[in-house]
Amino acid sequence: MSEAYLNRISDALKKLFDRHRIVFWYDEDATMYDIFHSLDLEGVNKLKQKRAHLDEL
C-alpha cells in the first residue's frame, strides 16, 4: 500500500469521526485488515468483532 493511499483512508476516517461517534469498518474477507490494524487515530479506540461480541484490540 502506498503512503498516499493510507493517508487518504486515514483522512476519510478522521472526517467520519468528526461527525460520528461510532464508525463501523466492514471487511468481510479481511482484505484490508493490515490497514485497519496499522491505523493510529488520536482519540479513537478500535474494536474487533468476533461472533456476537466486541473485543478490544
Secondary structure, 3 states (H helix, E strand, C coil): CCHHHHHHHHHHHHHHHHHCCCCCCCCCCCCCHHHHHHCCCCCCCCEEEECCEEEEC
